Amino acid sequence: MNTGLASLPDGGALAYTVRGEGPALVLISGLGGLASFWNAFAEICAPHFRVVTYDHRGVGASSALEGPTSIAAMREDLVGLLDHLGIARAAILGHSTGGAIAQSLALAHPERVSRLVLSATFGRPCAYMRRLFAGRIELLDQLGIDAYRRHAVTLLNAPYWLDANDAVVEAELQAAAARSKPTDAAVVRERMLAVLGHDADDRLAQIAAPVRVVVAADDIVTPAYLSQRLADVIPQAELRLLPRGGHYAMRAEPALYRDAVLDFLRDGLPAAETRT
């Protein structure tokens, strides 16, 4: 495993981690933006791919976010990372906000995308999502980042998983509080506004890469009908609906998530590069 800091054209920098060898696979995390979100799944993928994860701008060890952001800006940060690593073309797996970034990349730079997994994401926020995120922003503004995080874990994790792993979640919340920076609330707020500003719905049919859409039936952050819409409109897309798992299905149901994603990604490998 290698770590580094990629310099971006505008002077920013992204902290990244690379595992394994072979064709490139980039895992894009969601609203939290941390590379570590993917640690367990990246290890599953590393025997087959050169797996890249990264902290988004303003998050973790990456450079500060200065002012407003957008999905397009996050996309261009990713392009800068790919250029830094010498990756001309990659398989892309984007989760939630990361799925919006992945869509944007496939539309603006189709030559950079070999295959695409859209995980628990959306082409355009629906009325439900808009109300949900407006409430999250209001909670953040009125009660602060710690209260926001404590509320978020009840939205993101499947209830049955959280019930069985409450001590794990509490330890994670304590760790997040310990490493919290004064800018965290502003960064989260700007990133939620970027989510609400994402609208690729009218262009989804232009995505040319093969696409696997994955979502859990009990996801209450990005409901499954939003994934169904992606699968219906994108020409080479197919939907894998997991019976349960919540918004973090890769955590609650790792085997189901692995089976829904890994076979699709490996189907894109040349025979000589497919390893068991």
Secondary structure, DSSP 8 states (H G I E B T S, - for coil): -EEEEEE-TTS-EEEEEEESSSSEEEEE--TT--GGGGHHHHHHHTTTSEEEEE--TTSTTS----S---HHHHHHHHHHHHHHHT-SSEEEEEETHHHHHHHHHHHH-GGGEEEEEEES--SS--HHHHHHHHHHHHHHHHH-HHHHHHHHHHHHS-HHHHHHSHHHHHHHHHHHHHT--TTHHHHHHHHHHHHHH---GGGGGG--S-EEEEEETT-SSS-HHHHHHHHHHSTTEEEEEESS--TTHHHHSHHHHHHHHHHHHHHTS-GGG---
